[in-house]
Amino acid sequence: MLNALDWIANHFSKGSDAGTFGWHTIQLSDARALRNDLVARSRRLSPASARKHLSALRGVLRQCAEDDPSNTVILACLNPKALKAIPGRNDDPRGRALTNAELAALDASCLADGATGARDRAMIALLFGGGLRRAEAADALLSDYDPAGNTVLVRRGKGSVRTRKALPNSSQAAMLGWISVRGISKGPFLYRSQRGGLVPEPMTGDAIYQALERRANAAGVERVMPHDGRRTVATSMLALGHDLRTVQKALAHADIATTARYDRRLADTAEDAIRSMPYPSA
């Protein structure tokens, strides 16, 4: 939820986070505008994620109302008729796992694009190799990456859990290639773009989404979003024969049922299983 609140705070006031934004100053028009933006995002991302953000806002507004019951504007924001829920189903199967050919195409699209391409190769390795959420990739520092073990420390994962994640051996060239361009100065691992170049400031989650979208367009890969990295890791590990508990640990899921929903083999596997069944024939 903290990542959601940070995103909302920055949405309302550029550069703010959950701890610095003045939540008690929110107007009903602000809350409605945020809700409409989340609805628009839910068409390309996940209705569940959009609802989580709106729920996070409602939670902090409830706290504001408890602190100041006379704040009629905050109370209006908490009225479900004034600030309607976000439509959509929690079991929306949106998202997919990328094939090896698609991942290779994404990687190849970065090779001839200088420093930005080197950064995007490392970004893709974090998302589709390590299964990091885009907020986790954006938060990563250079010091979080261990080149000897090819692992990255996630300091503020979902639920504020700290964990060290391994990356595929084949991704190490992309990680080290970016560091050779970036340099070894302290600071964010992924630099953000500015006027055709890079500046030593962290990327945002939205910037990661946009960078991946540009790479997908250049590579001719359709319908890619950052969270597909986690679906790809889960599906690939399961296809290699790793059990669901191992995948759950790799993705740092609290509930194994969540991990099961990330498996994108199911439709093809079920069809193949049915076709291979013995059936008597005359």
Secondary structure by P-SEA (a helix, b strand, c coil): caaaaaaaaaaacccccccccccccccaaaaaaaaaaaaaaaacccaaaaaaaaaaaaaaaaaaaaacccaaaaaaaaccccccccccccccccbbbbcaaaaaaaaaaaccccaaaaaaaaaaaaaccccccaaaaaacccccccccccccccccccccbbbbbbccccaaaaaaaaaaaacccccccbbbbcccccccccccaaaaaaaaaaaaaaacccccccaaaaaaaaaaaaaacccaaaaaaaaccccaaaaaaacccaaaaaaaaaaabbbbcc
